[in-house]
Amino acid sequence: MASRAAEQREEARQSAARLEAEGVRNVALTWVDNAGVARVKTVPAQRLPEAAARGVGMSPVFDVFTSDDTITESDHLGGPDGDLRLFPALDRLTALAGQPGWAWAPADRYDQLGAPHPACQRQFARRMTERAAAAGLELRMGFETEWIVTRAPEGHHPAAADAYETLDFPCAGPAYGMTRVVELSDYLRDVTEALTVQGIEVLQLHPEYAPGQFEVTTAPGDPVRAADDVVLVRETVRAISARHGLRASFAPSFVAGQVGNGCHLHLGLYRDGTSLHRTPEAAWGLAPDAVSFLGGVLNALPALLAIGCPSPASYLRLQPSRWAGVYQCWGVENREAALRLITGAPDDPDGGHAEVKTFDAAANPYLAVGAVIAAGLHGIECATQLPEPQTGDPGVLGVRERARRGIVRLPATLTEATDRLEKSAPLYEAMGGVLHGAVLAVRRAEEAHFAGSEAEEIAAATRWRW
């Protein structure tokens, strides 16, 4: 333990010297809580070696924070007692292009004796990645990040937002229109440049459907890196927006009744470096393990919604016929299916993968990737099979026709999704009682907070929380 701390200190010393030579004076160490909010402790750059060797103190109570900063409690967590240590992931240490003088690193959480904190979501994602590797599976994951941008009124404080606030969109172009790119070309260029400088490979960036809405897709990587990347993407977009006099919102429902922000999760399965989505002669090109993995994810979607759609605002977004995937079905290149199989070009060995369309940016990305892996591995253990793929929009089918095809509505409320998560033995086993219980406690508290609220009130209260 002492030798490892010495190695960490020396690596951090070299990193700190490099950062200070680049003008970096402060380092932000982030973790994402169970409400999906990125929390932070910061240290001066010259203190990074000490932080890497001994960690930075923080309270375990953050595991039961809700999105509005209310503190609830679970059977294992809550109250003022205890302390944890944040250890920066030095391999992800990044100078922030949108925040001159600052760097960022995600953090893992340990107790005072050096044992992993059982509710650390980043370590949960790593455990599930290692569990997949032990089964001979490699996963490559990536996120699509959607956000809505408005002008920031002078003197405005986001906490003052209400259902009647004036939303001043900086672009007027149509959905997916080049007009929006022209109107905000400097801003979008700076977003792309900042991400690239920070080592994030941008695959595409384009206007989306809702007013002021954009989407950036970044290259896939291992699951923990993918979750790190989406945290860095969001905070970079937020920083660049502020430098342009704009505000960025990643909330699942920005304006009640309109299309909201998703954060779709893409995943590809490999064994010995070979894609399991490129099996000749197999149905849909899927190797047997890929079929079972995706079958496990599909079966677990009602419980996974409590992970990937963790706010009452999430269920304002999850409406039929909006490409949000509200029915428990899968389809080949079907954007209305909750689980979409993307075939890719036939000559692209890495083109095939799958997309979970239901998730949004209120989700903790480490929980999201870890829970999806756990569900998929359970599918392999049970040799789960996929039903026939859905074609077309299940939302336009009658109730009897959906029943005939075995298509059911995914949970329409956070309460229903949380009930399904509470009963999910595979996810409980994967997460462990401490993390599972903390997630349930936060979901129940979010439900109680918004009980009886109108859709407009929920959207307004959560608009600037993510």
C-alpha positions as a Python dict, from the first residue, in 0.01 Angstrom:
ca = {
    (1, 'M'): (0, 0, 0),
    (2, 'A'): (281, 241, 92),
    (3, 'S'): (474, 165, -228),
    (4, 'R'): (159, 216, -436),
    (5, 'A'): (101, 553, -269),
    (6, 'A'): (460, 652, -345),
    (7, 'E'): (414, 557, -710),
    (8, 'Q'): (91, 755, -727),
    (9, 'R'): (258, 1054, -565),
    (10, 'E'): (546, 1048, -813),
    (11, 'E'): (318, 1008, -1115),
    (12, 'A'): (102, 1294, -987),
    (13, 'R'): (409, 1509, -922),
    (14, 'Q'): (515, 1473, -1283),
    (15, 'S'): (162, 1542, -1403),
    (16, 'A'): (132, 1849, -1181),
    (17, 'A'): (459, 1987, -1312),
    (18, 'R'): (338, 1941, -1669),
    (19, 'L'): (6, 2106, -1592),
    (20, 'E'): (164, 2401, -1414),
    (21, 'A'): (395, 2453, -1713),
    (22, 'E'): (77, 2475, -1924),
    (23, 'G'): (-71, 2737, -1692),
    (24, 'V'): (-303, 2505, -1500),
    (25, 'R'): (-348, 2610, -1140),
    (26, 'N'): (-646, 2404, -1018),
    (27, 'V'): (-772, 2049, -1067),
    (28, 'A'): (-1140, 1952, -1044),
    (29, 'L'): (-1201, 1600, -911),
    (30, 'T'): (-1550, 1482, -999),
    (31, 'W'): (-1780, 1198, -911),
    (32, 'V'): (-2141, 1160, -1021),
    (33, 'D'): (-2403, 1099, -756),
    (34, 'N'): (-2705, 871, -780),
    (35, 'A'): (-2923, 1161, -895),
    (36, 'G'): (-2692, 1209, -1194),
    (37, 'V'): (-2538, 1534, -1073),
    (38, 'A'): (-2162, 1574, -1118),
    (39, 'R'): (-2024, 1679, -779),
    (40, 'V'): (-1673, 1812, -729),
    (41, 'K'): (-1383, 1879, -496),
    (42, 'T'): (-1097, 2091, -629),
    (43, 'V'): (-730, 2106, -533),
    (44, 'P'): (-448, 2340, -638),
    (45, 'A'): (-233, 2175, -903),
    (46, 'Q'): (66, 2163, -668),
    (47, 'R'): (-146, 1958, -422),
    (48, 'L'): (-221, 1689, -680),
    (49, 'P'): (59, 1455, -556),
    (50, 'E'): (-85, 1460, -205),
    (51, 'A'): (-436, 1400, -339),
    (52, 'A'): (-315, 1107, -548),
    (53, 'A'): (-132, 949, -255),
    (54, 'R'): (-382, 1009, 27),
    (55, 'G'): (-704, 1109, -143),
    (56, 'V'): (-932, 1405, -76),
    (57, 'G'): (-1196, 1383, 196),
    (58, 'M'): (-1567, 1379, 120),
    (59, 'S'): (-1878, 1260, 300),
    (60, 'P'): (-2055, 936, 207),
    (61, 'V'): (-2383, 1126, 243),
    (62, 'F'): (-2349, 1243, -118),
    (63, 'D'): (-2472, 899, -223),
    (64, 'V'): (-2817, 997, -99),
    (65, 'F'): (-2833, 1350, -241),
    (66, 'T'): (-3128, 1416, -471),
    (67, 'S'): (-3123, 1638, -779),
    (68, 'D'): (-3243, 1941, -577),
    (69, 'D'): (-2973, 1886, -311),
    (70, 'T'): (-3211, 1742, -55),
    (71, 'I'): (-3049, 1468, 154),
    (72, 'T'): (-3238, 1143, 206),
    (73, 'E'): (-3111, 821, 363),
    (74, 'S'): (-3093, 448, 299),
    (75, 'D'): (-3039, 152, 529),
    (76, 'H'): (-2663, 195, 489),
    (77, 'L'): (-2603, 563, 410),
    (78, 'G'): (-2714, 900, 539),
    (79, 'G'): (-2644, 1143, 817),
    (80, 'P'): (-2330, 1336, 913),
    (81, 'D'): (-2103, 1047, 1012),
    (82, 'G'): (-1818, 893, 819),
    (83, 'D'): (-1562, 1000, 562),
    (84, 'L'): (-1437, 877, 226),
    (85, 'R'): (-1131, 954, 16),
    (86, 'L'): (-1145, 1068, -346),
    (87, 'F'): (-854, 940, -553),
    (88, 'P'): (-805, 1103, -895),
    (89, 'A'): (-772, 878, -1199),
    (90, 'L'): (-442, 1016, -1322),
    (91, 'D'): (-472, 843, -1659),
    (92, 'R'): (-770, 1068, -1732),
    (93, 'L'): (-615, 1390, -1604),
    (94, 'T'): (-706, 1652, -1865),
    (95, 'A'): (-637, 2023, -1904),
    (96, 'L'): (-972, 2188, -1973),
    (97, 'A'): (-986, 2381, -2299),
    (98, 'G'): (-1305, 2562, -2198),
    (99, 'Q'): (-1177, 2660, -1852),
    (100, 'P'): (-826, 2807, -1882),
    (101, 'G'): (-616, 2739, -1575),
    (102, 'W'): (-815, 2430, -1483),
    (103, 'A'): (-772, 2055, -1526),
    (104, 'W'): (-1011, 1768, -1455),
    (105, 'A'): (-993, 1408, -1343),
    (106, 'P'): (-1266, 1163, -1245),
    (107, 'A'): (-1230, 1015, -900),
    (108, 'D'): (-1270, 673, -741),
    (109, 'R'): (-1390, 655, -383),
    (110, 'Y'): (-1235, 453, -100),
    (111, 'D'): (-1277, 441, 276),
    (112, 'Q'): (-1014, 568, 519),
    (113, 'L'): (-845, 226, 529),
    (114, 'G'): (-813, 201, 152),
    (115, 'A'): (-1101, -37, 86),
    (116, 'P'): (-1323, 41, -216),
    (117, 'H'): (-1640, 225, -118),
    (118, 'P'): (-1924, -20, -194),
    (119, 'A'): (-2141, 257, -341),
    (120, 'C'): (-1871, 396, -574),
    (121, 'Q'): (-2042, 399, -912),
    (122, 'R'): (-1720, 427, -1113),
    (123, 'Q'): (-1578, 118, -947),
    (124, 'F'): (-1910, -61, -1007),
    (125, 'A'): (-1868, 10, -1379),
    (126, 'R'): (-1512, -122, -1363),
    (127, 'R'): (-1620, -439, -1178),
    (128, 'M'): (-1881, -516, -1442),
    (129, 'T'): (-1628, -452, -1720),
    (130, 'E'): (-1388, -693, -1551),
    (131, 'R'): (-1668, -946, -1505),
    (132, 'A'): (-1735, -931, -1880),
    (133, 'A'): (-1363, -969, -1953),
    (134, 'A'): (-1352, -1279, -1731),
    (135, 'A'): (-1624, -1421, -1956),
    (136, 'G'): (-1408, -1344, -2259),
    (137, 'L'): (-1613, -1043, -2367),
    (138, 'E'): (-1489, -697, -2454),
    (139, 'L'): (-1741, -414, -2465),
    (140, 'R'): (-1698, -89, -2653),
    (141, 'M'): (-1943, 178, -2549),
    (142, 'G'): (-2020, 537, -2638),
    (143, 'F'): (-2286, 798, -2573),
    (144, 'E'): (-2482, 1043, -2781),
    (145, 'T'): (-2515, 1365, -2582),
    (146, 'E'): (-2809, 1597, -2651),
    (147, 'W'): (-2846, 1943, -2504),
    (148, 'I'): (-3053, 2259, -2544),
    (149, 'V'): (-2889, 2600, -2544),
    (150, 'T'): (-3043, 2938, -2460),
    (151, 'R'): (-2909, 3286, -2411),
    (152, 'A'): (-2815, 3360, -2050),
    (153, 'P'): (-3009, 3669, -1931),
    (154, 'E'): (-2796, 3918, -1743),
    (155, 'G'): (-2833, 3878, -1370),
    (156, 'H'): (-3034, 3557, -1407),
    (157, 'H'): (-2985, 3283, -1152),
    (158, 'P'): (-3083, 2930, -1260),
    (159, 'A'): (-3233, 2856, -919),
    (160, 'A'): (-3491, 3126, -991),
    (161, 'A'): (-3621, 2933, -1294),
    (162, 'D'): (-3992, 2864, -1299),
    (163, 'A'): (-4249, 2740, -1545),
    (164, 'Y'): (-4294, 3090, -1684),
    (165, 'E'): (-3933, 3194, -1733),
    (166, 'T'): (-3856, 3344, -2071),
    (167, 'L'): (-3644, 3109, -2279),
    (168, 'D'): (-3437, 3300, -2532),
    (169, 'F'): (-3307, 3060, -2796),
    (170, 'P'): (-2998, 3185, -2982),
    (171, 'C'): (-3095, 3015, -3309),
    (172, 'A'): (-3417, 3004, -3506),
    (173, 'G'): (-3336, 2748, -3772),
    (174, 'P'): (-3547, 2436, -3828),
    (175, 'A'): (-3486, 2093, -3679),
    (176, 'Y'): (-3167, 1938, -3816),
    (177, 'G'): (-3127, 2249, -4031),
    (178, 'M'): (-2803, 2394, -4162),
    (179, 'T'): (-2943, 2734, -4059),
    (180, 'R'): (-2871, 2654, -3695),
    (181, 'V'): (-2511, 2566, -3779),
    (182, 'V'): (-2473, 2899, -3959),
    (183, 'E'): (-2629, 3092, -3673),
    (184, 'L'): (-2406, 2929, -3409),
    (185, 'S'): (-2104, 2832, -3619),
    (186, 'D'): (-1848, 2995, -3386),
    (187, 'Y'): (-2002, 2828, -3083),
    (188, 'L'): (-2021, 2483, -3239),
    (189, 'R'): (-1667, 2514, -3376),
    (190, 'D'): (-1541, 2596, -3027),
    (191, 'V'): (-1726, 2297, -2878),
    (192, 'T'): (-1569, 2062, -3131),
    (193, 'E'): (-1224, 2215, -3093),
    (194, 'A'): (-1233, 2200, -2713),
    (195, 'L'): (-1337, 1834, -2712),
    (196, 'T'): (-1067, 1747, -2966),
    (197, 'V'): (-795, 1928, -2770),
    (198, 'Q'): (-903, 1731, -2462),
    (199, 'G'): (-859, 1399, -2641),
    (200, 'I'): (-1227, 1333, -2712),
    (201, 'E'): (-1281, 1207, -3067),
    (202, 'V'): (-1595, 1368, -3209),
    (203, 'L'): (-1776, 1148, -3461),
    (204, 'Q'): (-2046, 1399, -3548),
    (205, 'L'): (-2226, 1709, -3421),
    (206, 'H'): (-2558, 1830, -3556),
    (207, 'P'): (-2877, 2022, -3474),
    (208, 'E'): (-3153, 1812, -3322),
    (209, 'Y'): (-3533, 1830, -3323),
    (210, 'A'): (-3629, 2067, -3038),
    (211, 'P'): (-3565, 2444, -3045),
    (212, 'G'): (-3202, 2522, -2959),
    (213, 'Q'): (-3114, 2152, -2942),
    (214, 'F'): (-2789, 1989, -3058),
    (215, 'E'): (-2626, 1650, -3034),
    (216, 'V'): (-2264, 1535, -3026),
    (217, 'T'): (-2158, 1174, -3073),
    (218, 'T'): (-1816, 1067, -2953),
    (219, 'A'): (-1604, 763, -3033),
    (220, 'P'): (-1659, 443, -2833),
    (221, 'G'): (-1415, 308, -2580),
    (222, 'D'): (-1410, 72, -2286),
    (223, 'P'): (-1716, 122, -2061),
    (224, 'V'): (-1542, 318, -1782),
    (225, 'R'): (-1375, 546, -2033),
    (226, 'A'): (-1708, 598, -2210),
    (227, 'A'): (-1866, 711, -1883),
    (228, 'D'): (-1570, 938, -1808),
    (229, 'D'): (-1597, 1083, -2157),
    (230, 'V'): (-1963, 1174, -2128),
    (231, 'V'): (-1898, 1359, -1801),
    (232, 'L'): (-1617, 1553, -1970),
    (233, 'V'): (-1833, 1621, -2276),
    (234, 'R'): (-2115, 1770, -2068),
    (235, 'E'): (-1891, 1994, -1863),
    (236, 'T'): (-1702, 2106, -2172),
    (237, 'V'): (-2025, 2197, -2351),
    (238, 'R'): (-2136, 2381, -2037),
    (239, 'A'): (-1808, 2575, -2017),
    (240, 'I'): (-1799, 2669, -2385),
    (241, 'S'): (-2163, 2775, -2364),
    (242, 'A'): (-2086, 3008, -2073),
    (243, 'R'): (-1796, 3163, -2264),
    (244, 'H'): (-2041, 3244, -2545),
    (245, 'G'): (-2299, 3396, -2311),
    (246, 'L'): (-2519, 3087, -2334),
    (247, 'R'): (-2660, 2826, -2098),
    (248, 'A'): (-2666, 2455, -2176),
    (249, 'S'): (-2925, 2217, -2037),
    (250, 'F'): (-2902, 1839, -2053),
    (251, 'A'): (-3233, 1790, -1870),
    (252, 'P'): (-3458, 1511, -2002),
    (253, 'S'): (-3753, 1750, -2024),
    (254, 'F'): (-3663, 2110, -2103),
    (255, 'V'): (-4015, 2227, -2189),
    (256, 'A'): (-4303, 1999, -2090),
    (257, 'G'): (-4477, 1856, -2393),
    (258, 'Q'): (-4179, 1901, -2624),
    (259, 'V'): (-3909, 1656, -2728),
    (260, 'G'): (-3649, 1633, -2452),
    (261, 'N'): (-3280, 1546, -2425),
    (262, 'G'): (-3172, 1186, -2450),
    (263, 'C'): (-2832, 1034, -2386),
    (264, 'H'): (-2844, 713, -2588),
    (265, 'L'): (-2596, 440, -2499),
    (266, 'H'): (-2427, 252, -2786),
    (267, 'L'): (-2255, -80, -2724),
    (268, 'G'): (-2060, -329, -2931),
    (269, 'L'): (-1958, -679, -2825),
    (270, 'Y'): (-1626, -843, -2913),
    (271, 'R'): (-1449, -1169, -2836),
    (272, 'D'): (-1077, -1203, -2909),
    (273, 'G'): (-1093, -876, -3099),
    (274, 'T'): (-1367, -999, -3334),
    (275, 'S'): (-1708, -833, -3343),
    (276, 'L'): (-1999, -1052, -3236),
    (277, 'H'): (-2222, -843, -3464),
    (278, 'R'): (-2057, -977, -3780),
    (279, 'T'): (-2131, -1351, -3769),
    (280, 'P'): (-2191, -1489, -4120),
    (281, 'E'): (-2515, -1680, -4174),
    (282, 'A'): (-2643, -1596, -3824),
    (283, 'A'): (-2979, -1423, -3787),
    (284, 'W'): (-2924, -1048, -3781),
    (285, 'G'): (-2548, -1119, -3796),
    (286, 'L'): (-2540, -1178, -3420),
    (287, 'A'): (-2328, -1447, -3258),
    (288, 'P'): (-2513, -1654, -2993),
    (289, 'D'): (-2356, -1463, -2703),
    (290, 'A'): (-2457, -1131, -2862),
    (291, 'V'): (-2815, -1255, -2896),
    (292, 'S'): (-2824, -1360, -2530),
    (293, 'F'): (-2652, -1041, -2409),
    (294, 'L'): (-2898, -818, -2592),
    (295, 'G'): (-3184, -1041, -2483),
    (296, 'G'): (-3077, -990, -2124),
    (297, 'V'): (-3070, -614, -2171),
    (298, 'L'): (-3413, -618, -2335),
    (299, 'N'): (-3562, -826, -2053),
    (300, 'A'): (-3410, -598, -1788),
    (301, 'L'): (-3521, -269, -1947),
    (302, 'P'): (-3812, -207, -1705),
    (303, 'A'): (-3565, -217, -1412),
    (304, 'L'): (-3288, -44, -1610),
    (305, 'L'): (-3517, 256, -1659),
    (306, 'A'): (-3469, 338, -1289),
    (307, 'I'): (-3096, 363, -1367),
    (308, 'G'): (-3102, 533, -1707),
    (309, 'C'): (-3416, 746, -1659),
    (310, 'P'): (-3380, 844, -1293),
    (311, 'S'): (-3598, 1156, -1263),
    (312, 'P'): (-3971, 1222, -1281),
    (313, 'A'): (-3868, 1456, -1564),
    (314, 'S'): (-3738, 1153, -1755),
    (315, 'Y'): (-4092, 1022, -1792),
    (316, 'L'): (-4208, 1348, -1949),
    (317, 'R'): (-3961, 1270, -2227),
    (318, 'L'): (-4058, 903, -2261),
    (319, 'Q'): (-4359, 946, -2485),
    (320, 'P'): (-4466, 727, -2778),
    (321, 'S'): (-4376, 818, -3136),
    (322, 'R'): (-4090, 1049, -3033),
    (323, 'W'): (-3800, 812, -3100),
    (324, 'A'): (-3749, 767, -2726),
    (325, 'G'): (-3816, 392, -2723),
    (326, 'V'): (-4102, 357, -2476),
    (327, 'Y'): (-4208, 3, -2569),
    (328, 'Q'): (-4016, -305, -2458),
    (329, 'C'): (-3911, -425, -2799),
    (330, 'W'): (-3611, -429, -3028),
    (331, 'G'): (-3572, -366, -3397),
    (332, 'V'): (-3321, -359, -3677),
    (333, 'E'): (-3249, 10, -3748),
    (334, 'N'): (-3581, 97, -3582),
    (335, 'R'): (-3557, 430, -3397),
    (336, 'E'): (-3882, 370, -3213),
    (337, 'A'): (-3759, 47, -3056),
    (338, 'A'): (-3615, 72, -2705),
    (339, 'L'): (-3325, -144, -2819),
    (340, 'R'): (-3206, -68, -3171),
    (341, 'L'): (-2974, -296, -3365),
    (342, 'I'): (-2746, -93, -3593),
    (343, 'T'): (-2617, -305, -3878),
    (344, 'G'): (-2361, -64, -4022),
    (345, 'A'): (-2200, -94, -4363),
    (346, 'P'): (-2137, -458, -4466),
    (347, 'D'): (-1767, -391, -4525),
    (348, 'D'): (-1714, -221, -4186),
    (349, 'P'): (-1588, -485, -3937),
    (350, 'D'): (-1678, -259, -3644),
    (351, 'G'): (-1999, -113, -3788),
    (352, 'G'): (-2246, -336, -3611),
    (353, 'H'): (-2360, -254, -3259),
    (354, 'A'): (-2671, -185, -3050),
    (355, 'E'): (-2825, 129, -2902),
    (356, 'V'): (-3026, 170, -2582),
    (357, 'K'): (-3254, 458, -2675),
    (358, 'T'): (-3438, 515, -2350),
    (359, 'F'): (-3157, 663, -2138),
    (360, 'D'): (-3113, 1034, -2070),
    (361, 'A'): (-2846, 1263, -1923),
    (362, 'A'): (-2999, 1268, -1575),
    (363, 'A'): (-2850, 920, -1545),
    (364, 'N'): (-2522, 852, -1372),
    (365, 'P'): (-2326, 716, -1671),
    (366, 'Y'): (-2120, 480, -1456),
    (367, 'L'): (-2437, 322, -1319),
    (368, 'A'): (-2578, 306, -1672),
    (369, 'V'): (-2287, 118, -1829),
    (370, 'G'): (-2242, -109, -1528),
    (371, 'A'): (-2610, -203, -1505),
    (372, 'V'): (-2639, -271, -1880),
    (373, 'I'): (-2334, -500, -1864),
    (374, 'A'): (-2479, -681, -1562),
    (375, 'A'): (-2810, -734, -1742),
    (376, 'G'): (-2637, -857, -2056),
    (377, 'L'): (-2415, -1101, -1869),
    (378, 'H'): (-2721, -1237, -1691),
    (379, 'G'): (-2875, -1288, -2033),
    (380, 'I'): (-2574, -1495, -2139),
    (381, 'E'): (-2588, -1701, -1820),
    (382, 'C'): (-2955, -1779, -1891),
    (383, 'A'): (-2907, -1828, -2268),
    (384, 'T'): (-3176, -1564, -2323),
    (385, 'Q'): (-3313, -1535, -2675),
    (386, 'L'): (-3439, -1231, -2860),
    (387, 'P'): (-3800, -1228, -2983),
    (388, 'E'): (-3875, -1132, -3341),
    (389, 'P'): (-3770, -773, -3414),
    (390, 'Q'): (-4033, -501, -3428),
    (391, 'T'): (-4079, -307, -3751),
    (392, 'G'): (-4250, 30, -3763),
    (393, 'D'): (-4380, 238, -3475),
    (394, 'P'): (-4545, 28, -3202),
    (395, 'G'): (-4714, 344, -3079),
    (396, 'V'): (-4949, 349, -3377),
    (397, 'L'): (-5062, -11, -3322),
    (398, 'G'): (-5377, -84, -3133),
    (399, 'V'): (-5365, -234, -2785),
    (400, 'R'): (-5474, -576, -2912),
    (401, 'E'): (-5214, -579, -3188),
    (402, 'R'): (-4936, -489, -2944),
    (403, 'A'): (-5056, -764, -2712),
    (404, 'R'): (-5058, -1012, -3002),
    (405, 'R'): (-4698, -923, -3080),
    (406, 'G'): (-4595, -937, -2713),
    (407, 'I'): (-4503, -567, -2702),
    (408, 'V'): (-4559, -400, -2365),
    (409, 'R'): (-4516, -43, -2250),
    (410, 'L'): (-4207, 22, -2043),
    (411, 'P'): (-4267, 190, -1705),
    (412, 'A'): (-4441, 522, -1753),
    (413, 'T'): (-4344, 658, -1410),
    (414, 'L'): (-4035, 660, -1193),
    (415, 'T'): (-4234, 479, -924),
    (416, 'E'): (-4302, 184, -1153),
    (417, 'A'): (-3941, 168, -1275),
    (418, 'T'): (-3807, 184, -919),
    (419, 'D'): (-4039, -98, -815),
    (420, 'R'): (-3893, -308, -1096),
    (421, 'L'): (-3536, -225, -993),
    (422, 'E'): (-3613, -313, -633),
    (423, 'K'): (-3728, -660, -744),
    (424, 'S'): (-3440, -725, -986),
    (425, 'A'): (-3225, -998, -830),
    (426, 'P'): (-2955, -979, -1102),
    (427, 'L'): (-2907, -605, -1061),
    (428, 'Y'): (-2912, -630, -683),
    (429, 'E'): (-2642, -897, -697),
    (430, 'A'): (-2430, -693, -937),
    (431, 'M'): (-2465, -361, -754),
    (432, 'G'): (-2450, -491, -399),
    (433, 'G'): (-2684, -393, -119),
    (434, 'V'): (-2520, -59, -35),
    (435, 'L'): (-2527, 86, -386),
    (436, 'H'): (-2862, -71, -478),
    (437, 'G'): (-3019, 63, -159),
    (438, 'A'): (-2880, 412, -209),
    (439, 'V'): (-3018, 428, -564),
    (440, 'L'): (-3361, 315, -446),
    (441, 'A'): (-3360, 573, -166),
    (442, 'V'): (-3278, 857, -404),
    (443, 'R'): (-3545, 745, -652),
    (444, 'R'): (-3809, 727, -379),
    (445, 'A'): (-3711, 1073, -255),
    (446, 'E'): (-3737, 1217, -608),
    (447, 'E'): (-4083, 1062, -641),
    (448, 'A'): (-4197, 1209, -311),
    (449, 'H'): (-4058, 1554, -391),
    (450, 'F'): (-4256, 1581, -714),
    (451, 'A'): (-4571, 1400, -601),
    (452, 'G'): (-4868, 1597, -729),
    (453, 'S'): (-4659, 1834, -941),
    (454, 'E'): (-4775, 1930, -1288),
    (455, 'A'): (-4556, 1847, -1586),
    (456, 'E'): (-4464, 2213, -1636),
    (457, 'E'): (-4353, 2239, -1273),
    (458, 'I'): (-4135, 1929, -1298),
    (459, 'A'): (-3969, 2048, -1618),
    (460, 'A'): (-3902, 2394, -1477),
    (461, 'A'): (-3764, 2263, -1147),
    (462, 'T'): (-3518, 2028, -1318),
    (463, 'R'): (-3433, 2234, -1627),
    (464, 'W'): (-3094, 2351, -1503),
    (465, 'R'): (-3001, 2063, -1269),
    (466, 'W'): (-2814, 1872, -1541),
}
